[in-house]
Each structure stands twice: as structure tokens, then as C-alpha cells.
Amino acid sequence: MSNVNADFGHKAERIIRDKGMTKRAVSEKSGIPYSSLNSTLKGYRAVTLEFIIALAEAVGVSPSDLLPSQFVAEALASKEGEAK
């Protein structure tokens, strides 16, 4: 399992818990089959943009809230470079 997949899964599971939801409820609300949701959160399946958007909508957060910190840091650094 890559660090990005692991980071994504840990962060997403924490957000799901913080929202007081279960993975089963998120699966039903998002339309993502439970086995696919669980496999992706455990890092066994690749994370796709469609998955991130569906998960974010189901738990009521912005898709960027689910991104691993590496992506957020890279995006901020890139933005700062563009501003100069």
C-alpha cells in the first residue's frame, strides 16, 4: 500500500467517524458499494476523483478536505510559485 493511499484512507475514515457516520451509511448515501468503499479506505484499491467526490458529498465535506496532506502542501507551494 502506498503512503498516499494509506494517508487518504486514514483521513477519510477519521472524517467519517467525526461526522458520526458508519462506512455502511456512507456506502448507502454515496452509492459506492460497501466492498469498494472498504477496499479503497484500506488502500487495496486506487483512489479516483469520482470516488473522492462521491465520498465528500456523502459525508458533507469539500473534496479537498479528503486529500492527503502531501497534495495540499504541493498545491499551496504551486500556488505560491504562480503568485511570484
Summary of the structure (lengths in Angstrom):
residues: 84
radius of gyration: 13.5
end to end distance: 36.6
largest distance: 46.0
contacts: 211
relative contact order: 0.17
helix: 74%
strand: 0%
